[in-house]
Amino acid sequence: MPSVVLVTERFTTLAKASMRGNGVPDAPMVVLPKTELTEYVDPDTVRAVATEAVELIVAQLRESETTQAN
């Protein structure tokens, strides 16, 4: 089943270590900005970050789907 790891910048190293430990070192990952960069900002900024994240997630899922089909 295609999946994507979502992680904030602060926890990228931990996520990679966890992925290696779970036997999926090359799992697709989308790195989200640090929480403090989106916590107290205007809704348009949050919307832009969310839109970009969704686009990256969909792209990773499509890439995984294509790779599995071949």
Backbone as a printed PyTorch tensor [residue, N CA C, xyz], in Angstrom:
tensor([[[  0.8490,  -1.1700,   0.0000],
         [  0.0000,   0.0000,   0.0000],
         [  0.9010,   1.2420,   0.0000]],

        [[  0.7340,   2.1220,  -0.9590],
         [  1.5450,   3.3410,  -0.9970],
         [  1.3280,   4.1900,   0.2530]],

        [[  2.4080,   4.7450,   0.7390],
         [  2.3160,   5.6300,   1.9030],
         [  3.4340,   6.6550,   1.8460]],

        [[  3.2580,   7.7120,   2.6230],
         [  4.2440,   8.7880,   2.7000],
         [  4.4150,   9.1550,   4.1650]],

        [[  5.6540,   9.2980,   4.5850],
         [  5.9510,   9.7260,   5.9490],
         [  5.8640,  11.2420,   5.9920]],

        [[  5.1070,  11.7770,   6.9490],
         [  5.0260,  13.2230,   7.1530],
         [  5.7890,  13.5610,   8.4190]],

        [[  6.6700,  14.5320,   8.3320],
         [  7.5010,  14.8900,   9.4760],
         [  7.8310,  16.3770,   9.4080]],

        [[  7.9520,  17.0160,  10.5570],
         [  8.3920,  18.4120,  10.5580],
         [  9.9120,  18.4460,  10.4950]],

        [[ 10.4500,  19.5800,  10.0610],
         [ 11.8990,  19.7390,   9.9130],
         [ 12.6560,  19.2820,  11.1560]],

        [[ 12.1360,  19.6240,  12.2990],
         [ 12.8210,  19.3370,  13.5590],
         [ 13.0530,  17.8410,  13.7770]],

        [[ 12.1930,  16.9870,  13.2340],
         [ 12.2760,  15.5540,  13.5060],
         [ 12.7290,  14.7210,  12.3080]],

        [[ 13.3260,  15.3530,  11.3200],
         [ 13.7650,  14.6360,  10.1190],
         [ 14.7710,  13.5350,  10.4490]],

        [[ 15.7670,  13.8510,  11.2570],
         [ 16.7960,  12.8630,  11.6070],
         [ 16.1810,  11.6760,  12.3390]],

        [[ 15.3060,  11.9460,  13.2800],
         [ 14.6350,  10.8790,  14.0200],
         [ 13.7690,  10.0270,  13.0910]],

        [[ 13.0620,  10.6720,  12.1840],
         [ 12.2110,   9.9320,  11.2440],
         [ 13.0490,   9.0120,  10.3610]],

        [[ 14.1810,   9.5070,   9.8740],
         [ 15.0490,   8.6800,   9.0280],
         [ 15.5840,   7.4810,   9.8030]],

        [[ 15.9760,   7.7050,  11.0610],
         [ 16.4650,   6.6000,  11.8930],
         [ 15.3580,   5.5760,  12.1230]],

        [[ 14.1680,   6.0520,  12.3740],
         [ 13.0240,   5.1630,  12.5920],
         [ 12.7090,   4.3670,  11.3300]],

        [[ 12.7730,   5.0220,  10.1900],
         [ 12.5120,   4.3420,   8.9230],
         [ 13.5490,   3.2390,   8.6890]],

        [[ 14.8350,   3.5530,   8.9570],
         [ 15.8820,   2.5300,   8.8160],
         [ 15.6130,   1.3570,   9.7620]],

        [[ 15.2800,   1.6760,  11.0130],
         [ 15.0180,   0.6410,  12.0120],
         [ 13.8340,  -0.2410,  11.6720]],

        [[ 12.8970,   0.3040,  10.9230],
         [ 11.7100,  -0.4550,  10.5260],
         [ 11.8560,  -1.1020,   9.1530]],

        [[ 13.0640,  -1.0240,   8.5950],
         [ 13.3270,  -1.7000,   7.3310],
         [ 12.8270,  -1.0000,   6.0890]],

        [[ 12.5080,   0.2800,   6.2000],
         [ 12.0540,   1.0400,   5.0290],
         [ 12.8490,   2.3470,   4.9070]],

        [[ 14.1660,   2.2290,   4.7340],
         [ 15.0030,   3.4300,   4.7330],
         [ 14.7200,   4.3920,   3.5830]],

        [[ 14.1400,   3.8800,   2.5130],
         [ 13.8860,   4.7260,   1.3480],
         [ 12.4160,   5.0930,   1.1910]],

        [[ 11.6570,   4.9780,   2.2650],
         [ 10.2350,   5.3410,   2.2000],
         [ 10.1050,   6.8120,   1.8190]],

        [[  9.1110,   7.1470,   1.0140],
         [  8.9220,   8.5460,   0.6450],
         [  8.5950,   9.3860,   1.8780]],

        [[  9.1500,  10.5840,   1.9150],
         [  8.9500,  11.4500,   3.0700],
         [  8.7010,  12.8810,   2.6080]],

        [[  7.7360,  13.5240,   3.2310],
         [  7.4650,  14.9410,   2.9980],
         [  7.8050,  15.6680,   4.2910]],

        [[  8.6980,  16.6440,   4.1740],
         [  9.1370,  17.4050,   5.3440],
         [  8.3420,  18.7030,   5.4170]],

        [[  7.6330,  18.8530,   6.5210],
         [  6.8330,  20.0530,   6.7660],
         [  7.6730,  21.0800,   7.5140]],

        [[  7.3260,  22.3640,   7.4130],
         [  8.1010,  23.3880,   8.1110],
         [  8.0000,  23.2300,   9.6300]],

        [[  8.9570,  23.8460,  10.3130],
         [  8.9190,  23.8630,  11.7740],
         [  7.5900,  24.4420,  12.2310]],

        [[  7.0590,  23.9050,  13.2970],
         [  5.7530,  24.3270,  13.7970],
         [  5.6980,  25.8230,  14.0600]],

        [[  6.7570,  26.3750,  14.6250],
         [  6.7110,  27.7980,  14.9500],
         [  6.6270,  28.6960,  13.7110]],

        [[  6.9070,  28.1510,  12.5480],
         [  6.7850,  28.9350,  11.3190],
         [  5.3450,  28.9910,  10.8110]],

        [[  4.4870,  28.1470,  11.3620],
         [  3.0910,  28.1290,  10.9170],
         [  2.0890,  28.2960,  12.0490]],

        [[  2.5720,  28.3550,  13.2730],
         [  1.6580,  28.3590,  14.4180],
         [  0.9310,  29.6820,  14.6240]],

        [[  1.6360,  30.7830,  14.5340],
         [  1.0260,  32.0920,  14.8040],
         [  1.1300,  33.0020,  13.5910]],

        [[  0.7020,  32.5020,  12.4670],
         [  0.7610,  33.2800,  11.2320],
         [ -0.6440,  33.3960,  10.6490]],

        [[ -0.7510,  34.2230,   9.6470],
         [ -2.0670,  34.4450,   9.0470],
         [ -2.5410,  33.1960,   8.2970]],

        [[ -3.8450,  33.0500,   8.1540],
         [ -4.4150,  31.8640,   7.5010],
         [ -3.8980,  31.6290,   6.0790]],

        [[ -3.5980,  32.6940,   5.3470],
         [ -3.1040,  32.5140,   3.9780],
         [ -1.7500,  31.8070,   3.9630]],

        [[ -0.9080,  32.0960,   4.9390],
         [  0.3910,  31.4330,   5.0290],
         [  0.2110,  29.9510,   5.3250]],

        [[ -0.6620,  29.6470,   6.2700],
         [ -0.9330,  28.2450,   6.6060],
         [ -1.5270,  27.5270,   5.3980]],

        [[ -2.4180,  28.1880,   4.7080],
         [ -3.0490,  27.6030,   3.5220],
         [ -1.9930,  27.2940,   2.4570]],

        [[ -1.0560,  28.1990,   2.2530],
         [ -0.0030,  27.9820,   1.2580],
         [  0.8800,  26.7920,   1.6390]],

        [[  1.2340,  26.7010,   2.9090],
         [  2.0460,  25.5740,   3.3830],
         [  1.2750,  24.2650,   3.2000]],

        [[ -0.0020,  24.2680,   3.5540],
         [ -0.8280,  23.0640,   3.4260],
         [ -0.9820,  22.6500,   1.9640]],

        [[ -1.1970,  23.6140,   1.0990],
         [ -1.3470,  23.3200,  -0.3310],
         [ -0.0820,  22.6830,  -0.8810]],

        [[  1.0600,  23.2470,  -0.5320],
         [  2.3320,  22.6880,  -0.9930],
         [  2.5300,  21.2740,  -0.4420]],

        [[  2.2050,  21.0760,   0.8250],
         [  2.3610,  19.7520,   1.4340],
         [  1.4840,  18.7230,   0.7290]],

        [[  0.2460,  19.0710,   0.4600],
         [ -0.6650,  18.1360,  -0.2150],
         [ -0.1400,  17.8020,  -1.6080]],

        [[  0.3620,  18.7890,  -2.3210],
         [  0.9140,  18.5400,  -3.6550],
         [  2.0960,  17.5730,  -3.5810]],

        [[  2.9630,  17.7590,  -2.5850],
         [  4.1140,  16.8670,  -2.4170],
         [  3.6730,  15.4530,  -2.0410]],

        [[  2.6810,  15.3580,  -1.1770],
         [  2.1690,  14.0460,  -0.7650],
         [  1.5950,  13.3020,  -1.9690]],

        [[  0.7680,  13.9720,  -2.7350],
         [  0.1590,  13.3450,  -3.9160],
         [  1.2410,  12.9260,  -4.9090]],

        [[  2.2370,  13.7720,  -5.1200],
         [  3.3250,  13.4380,  -6.0430],
         [  4.0780,  12.1950,  -5.5730]],

        [[  4.3580,  12.1160,  -4.2770],
         [  5.0590,  10.9450,  -3.7350],
         [  4.2090,   9.6810,  -3.8940]],

        [[  2.9180,   9.7910,  -3.6250],
         [  2.0360,   8.6290,  -3.7670],
         [  1.9560,   8.1700,  -5.2190]],

        [[  1.8820,   9.1110,  -6.1320],
         [  1.8320,   8.7460,  -7.5550],
         [  3.1360,   8.0990,  -7.9930]],

        [[  4.2500,   8.6180,  -7.4970],
         [  5.5520,   8.0410,  -7.8330],
         [  5.6420,   6.6090,  -7.2990]],

        [[  5.1750,   6.3980,  -6.0680],
         [  5.1730,   5.0510,  -5.4830],
         [  4.3010,   4.1120,  -6.2980]],

        [[  3.1560,   4.6050,  -6.7270],
         [  2.2220,   3.7990,  -7.5110],
         [  2.8450,   3.4040,  -8.8430]],

        [[  3.5300,   4.3430,  -9.4870],
         [  4.1860,   4.0770, -10.7670],
         [  5.3170,   3.0730, -10.5910]],

        [[  6.0920,   3.2260,  -9.5300],
         [  7.2070,   2.3200,  -9.2640],
         [  6.7090,   0.9030,  -9.0210]],

        [[  5.6180,   0.7620,  -8.2750],
         [  5.0720,  -0.5620,  -7.9860],
         [  4.4920,  -1.2160,  -9.2320]],

        [[  3.9640,  -0.4270, -10.1500],
         [  3.3610,  -0.9720, -11.3690],
         [  4.4200,  -1.5380, -12.3070]],

        [[  5.6380,  -1.0300, -12.2100],
         [  6.7160,  -1.4870, -13.1080],
         [  7.4340,  -2.6070, -12.5020]]])
